[in-house]
Amino acid sequence: MGKKETQDDRRARERAEITARIAQFRSTQERFAREREEYASQAWRKAQLGEAAE
């Protein structure tokens, strides 16, 4: 027979899952921020050179 999962085990597993989801969310948000910054920098450079922004 398998070991019965205790309430503490379930809570620990859920906390670990939530922690992993938060880490993934933060990673995604940081990537979006880098991409926005890169796009803005490129647009600013183009504007300074008098080129049309895309």
trRosetta pair geometry for C-beta under 8 A, 3 or more apart (Angstrom, degrees):
i j d omega theta_ij theta_ji phi_ij phi_ji
5 9 4.8 -130 -163 87 78 130
5 10 5.5 89 149 -57 118 91
6 9 4.6 101 52 4 75 102
6 10 7.1 -140 95 -4 41 86
7 10 5.7 -53 -149 37 33 112
7 11 6.3 33 153 -18 65 106
8 11 5.7 -54 -146 38 31 111
8 12 6.2 32 155 -20 65 106
9 12 5.8 -56 -148 37 29 111
9 13 6.3 29 154 -18 64 107
10 13 5.7 -55 -148 37 30 111
10 14 6.2 29 154 -17 65 107
11 14 5.7 -55 -145 39 31 111
11 15 6.2 34 154 -21 65 105
12 15 5.7 -51 -146 35 30 112
12 16 6.4 32 154 -19 63 105
13 16 5.7 -54 -150 36 31 112
13 17 6.4 31 151 -19 64 106
14 17 5.6 -53 -147 36 33 112
14 18 6.3 33 154 -18 66 105
15 18 5.7 -55 -146 38 31 110
15 19 6.2 34 154 -21 65 106
16 19 5.6 -52 -146 35 30 114
16 20 6.4 31 154 -19 63 105
17 20 5.8 -55 -150 36 31 111
17 21 6.4 30 152 -19 65 106
18 21 5.6 -54 -148 36 32 112
18 22 6.3 33 154 -20 66 105
19 22 5.8 -54 -148 35 30 111
19 23 6.4 31 153 -19 63 106
20 23 5.7 -54 -148 35 32 113
20 24 6.4 31 153 -18 65 106
21 24 5.7 -55 -149 37 32 111
21 25 6.3 35 152 -21 65 106
22 25 5.5 -52 -147 36 32 114
22 26 6.3 33 155 -19 65 105
23 26 5.8 -53 -147 36 30 110
23 27 6.3 34 153 -22 62 107
24 27 5.6 -54 -149 35 31 115
24 28 6.4 31 153 -19 64 105
25 28 5.8 -57 -151 36 30 110
25 29 6.3 27 153 -17 65 107
26 29 5.7 -56 -146 38 32 110
26 30 6.2 33 155 -20 66 106
27 30 5.8 -55 -149 36 28 111
27 31 6.5 30 152 -20 63 105
28 31 5.7 -54 -150 34 32 112
28 32 6.5 33 151 -19 65 104
29 32 5.6 -51 -148 36 34 113
29 33 6.4 36 152 -21 65 104
30 33 5.6 -51 -148 34 33 113
30 34 6.5 35 153 -18 65 102
31 34 5.8 -53 -150 36 32 111
31 35 6.3 31 152 -18 65 107
32 35 5.7 -56 -147 38 31 111
32 36 6.3 33 154 -20 66 105
33 36 5.8 -52 -147 35 30 111
33 37 6.3 31 154 -19 63 107
34 37 5.7 -57 -148 38 30 112
34 38 6.3 30 154 -19 65 107
35 38 5.7 -53 -146 37 31 112
35 39 6.3 31 155 -18 65 106
36 39 5.8 -56 -148 38 30 110
36 40 6.2 28 155 -17 66 108
37 40 5.8 -55 -144 38 29 110
37 41 6.3 31 155 -21 64 106
38 41 5.8 -53 -147 35 29 112
38 42 6.5 28 155 -16 63 106
39 42 5.8 -57 -150 38 30 110
39 43 6.2 28 154 -18 66 108
40 43 5.7 -54 -144 39 31 111
40 44 6.1 34 155 -22 65 107
41 44 5.7 -54 -146 36 29 112
41 45 6.4 31 154 -19 63 105
42 45 5.7 -53 -148 35 31 111
42 46 6.4 30 154 -17 65 106
43 46 5.7 -55 -149 38 31 111
43 47 6.2 33 152 -21 65 106
43 53 4.6 39 -142 -132 92 125
43 54 7.9 -125 -97 40 88 64
44 47 5.6 -53 -146 36 31 112
44 48 6.4 31 154 -20 64 105
45 48 5.8 -56 -150 35 30 111
45 49 6.4 18 154 -9 65 110
46 49 5.8 -64 -148 45 31 104
46 51 4.1 -82 -165 71 88 108
46 52 7.2 -43 160 80 124 22
46 53 5.3 138 91 -89 136 68
46 54 7.9 147 -42 -3 178 77
47 50 7.6 46 -176 -72 30 22
47 51 7.5 -87 -64 56 25 66
47 53 6.3 -4 -61 -55 88 111
